[in-house]
Amino acid sequence: MILELQWEALLSRAGCRITEPRRVVMRVLEQAQRPLTPQEILERGKLLHPNLGLVTVYRTLELFESLDLVCLVHREGGCHGYLLSAPGHRHVLMCDSCGRAVEFPGQDDLAQLIDRVQQHTGYAVGDHLLQLFGLCPECQEASGSSVP
């Protein structure tokens, strides 16, 4: 419930209305165990709000992303999913087996790499996206593998 108050306050400060479809999209994302595509959000959201439409889901996700409430996660096969964001600059680690994703902090950790890339290419890097893939602890245990 605390998260709900935070995102609603953020929307209000941004001059946006707090509508039932926006509440439904947020509720679906809060309950998700892995990044969800807009279609998956729609399917789950229709159980809570039968009139929810795909265009509304896309517009809501676009708004939430612009306010850093959600982050875009690249999934297998060129598909994109959405995950609730934690405050601050974050990166995503996604399980190759079950699809669960977690965020981890990071910006300063890439400063030296970004400096090298800029020096080597002449580009002025303005932003970055880092996403790592691997096996979560549960999938490692199930497969009998472990972190090297």
For each residue, the residues with C-beta under 8 A, 3 or more apart:
1: 4 5
2: 5 6
3: 6 7 30 84
4: 1 7 8 23 26 30
5: 1 2 8 9
6: 2 3 9 10
7: 3 4 10 11 26 64 69
8: 4 5 11 12 18
9: 5 6 12 13
10: 6 7 13 14 67 69
11: 7 8 14 16 17 18 22 63 67
12: 8 9 15 16 18
13: 9 10
14: 10 11 67
15: 12
16: 11 12 63
17: 11 22
18: 8 11 12 22 23
19: 22 23
20: 23 24 49
21: 24 25 45 49 52 56 57 60
22: 11 17 18 19 25 26 60 63
23: 4 18 19 20 26 27
24: 20 21 27 28 45 48 49 52
25: 21 22 28 29 41 45 52 57 60 61 64
26: 4 7 22 23 29 30 64 69
27: 23 24 30 31 45 48
28: 24 25 31 32 36 41 44 45 48
29: 25 26 32 36 41 70 82 83 84
30: 3 4 26 27 84
31: 27 28 44
32: 28 29 35 36 83 84
33: 100
34: 81 83 98 99 100 101
35: 32 73 75 81 82 83 92 94 99 101
36: 28 29 32 40 41 44 81 82
37: 40 41 75 79 80 81 82
38: 41 42 54 57 58 61 82
39: 42 43 54
40: 36 37 43 44 81
41: 25 28 29 36 37 38 44 45 57 61 82
42: 38 39 45 46 52 53 54 57
43: 39 40 46 47
44: 28 31 36 40 41 47 48
45: 21 24 25 27 28 41 42 48 49 52 57
46: 42 43 49 50 52
47: 43 44
48: 24 27 28 44 45 52
49: 20 21 24 45 46 52
50: 46
51:
52: 21 24 25 42 45 46 48 49 56 57
53: 42 56 57
54: 38 39 42 57 58
55: 58 59
56: 21 52 53 59 60
57: 21 25 38 41 42 45 52 53 54 60 61
58: 38 54 55 61 62
59: 55 56 62 63
60: 21 22 25 56 57 63 64
61: 25 38 41 57 58 64 65 70 82
62: 58 59 65 66
63: 11 16 22 59 60 66 67
64: 7 25 26 60 61 67 69 70 82
65: 61 62 68 69 70 71 72 82
66: 62 63
67: 10 11 14 63 64
68: 65 71 85 87
69: 7 10 26 64 65 84 85
70: 29 61 64 65 82 83 84 85
71: 65 68 82 83 84 85 90 92 103
72: 65 80 81 82
73: 35 80 81 82 83 92 94 101 131
74: 78 79 80 131
75: 35 37 79 80 81 94 99
76: 79 96
77:
78: 74
79: 37 74 75 76
80: 37 72 73 74 75
81: 34 35 36 37 40 72 73 75 101
82: 29 35 36 37 38 41 61 64 65 70 71 72 73
83: 29 32 34 35 70 71 73 92 101 103
84: 3 29 30 32 69 70 71
85: 68 69 70 71 90 103
86: 90 103
87: 68
88: 105
89: 105 106 107
90: 71 85 86 103 104 105 106
91: 103 104 105 106 130 131 132
92: 35 71 73 83 101 102 103 104 130 131 132
93: 101 102 103 104 131 132 133 134
94: 35 73 75 99 100 101 131 132 133 134
95: 98 99 100 101 133 134 135 136 139
96: 76 133 134 135 139
97: 135 136 139 142 143
98: 34 95 136 138 139
99: 34 35 75 94 95
100: 33 34 94 95 136
101: 34 35 73 81 83 92 93 94 95
102: 92 93 136
103: 71 83 85 86 90 91 92 93
104: 90 91 92 93
105: 88 89 90 91
106: 89 90 91 109 110 130
107: 89 110 111
108: 111
109: 106
110: 106 107 113 114 128 130
111: 107 108 114 115
112: 115 116
113: 110 116 117
114: 110 111 117 118 125 128
115: 111 112 118 119
116: 112 113 119 120
117: 113 114 120 121 123 125
118: 114 115 121 122 123 124 125
119: 115 116
120: 116 117
121: 117 118
122: 118
123: 117 118
124: 118
125: 114 117 118 128
126:
127:
128: 110 114 125
129:
130: 91 92 106 110
131: 73 74 91 92 93 94
132: 91 92 93 94
133: 93 94 95 96
134: 93 94 95 96
135: 95 96 97 139 140 143 145
136: 95 97 98 100 102 139 140
137: 140 141
138: 98 141 142
139: 95 96 97 98 135 136 142 143
140: 135 136 137 143 145 146 147
141: 137 138 144
142: 97 138 139
143: 97 135 139 140
144: 141
145: 135 140
146: 140
147: 140
148:
